[in-house]
Amino acid sequence: MSRKLSWLAGSVSLLAIVAGISWSEAVAQTPSGSSSLLESTRAASDLIPPLDVEIETDRALSSAGREDPFVPLNTPSTSTSDLPFELPPLPPIDDVAAEPADPAAFSRGIRVKGLIQIGNDTFAVLEADGVVSEVVRAGDRFESARVASISVNSRQVVFEEGGETIVASVVQ
């Protein structure tokens, strides 16, 4: 029985909130024989006037805000028709099927200027166009090429770049 009374009190409170009346007025208006939630809901829905969907949609959209919310407020609108000049046409795209670039092009342009051996350490003096000369040892990088090995006996340096192995000899 107490369960039914607590539900009835909840229904009366809902009715009072929806109707905007006091709790005592809602109790007086609540039929004493109401025993289901469905009946209470129907009684409460009679208090809310039905809305025209189209009118509500137009009202909501009219106050929805700016057309583009990402445009700064202090910037005047710019469209392509507002430009004071015509934009030039885009240049044609070159043939994409052109020959791919050589992945080991830098290694092919390296010149070995000299070799240095101090004890068990071997160094090479390398230069290339547009790059400052460097002294490197095996395992070092010279720009995009890795120095794989240096041989003083054969006077050669082996480079690895772009999956290729390039051998360069000492330039006289």
C-alpha positions, 0 to 999 in steps of 0.5 A: 500500500505504501508503494502505491501512495509514494507513486501517487505522491510522485504523480501529483508532484509531476502534475504540479510541476507541469501545470505550474500550480501548488502541490495542494492544488494538484492534490485537489485536481488529482482524481482519487481513483487514478491507479496507473501511470498511464492515466496520470501521464494522460492527465498531465499531457492534457495540460501541455498545449500541442506545438506546430512542428514547422513553426517551432523548426522555423523559430529555432533556425531563425535564432540559430546563429551565424551562417558560418561559425568559423569565420571571425566576427571582425572580418568582412565576408569574402567570396570569390565574387567580391575579389577585385581581380580575376584569379589566373587559371591553374597551370597544367599538371605535368605528366606524372608518369615521368621517370622516377628520381634516382634514390642514390643520386647523392652517393653517385656525386660524392668525391673521396679526396683522401683516406687517413689511417691512425692505428686501427681507425680509418677515416675518409675525407669526402666532398660533394656539390653544395655540401661542406667537406667532412671527415667520416668513418665507417658507420657515419652518415654523409648527408643522405648516404651511409658510409658502409666501409672504408678500405685503405688498401683498395683506396675505396669507400662504400656507400649505402643509399636508397637501397643501393650500394655505391663504391667510390675511389679516391680522386687524384 
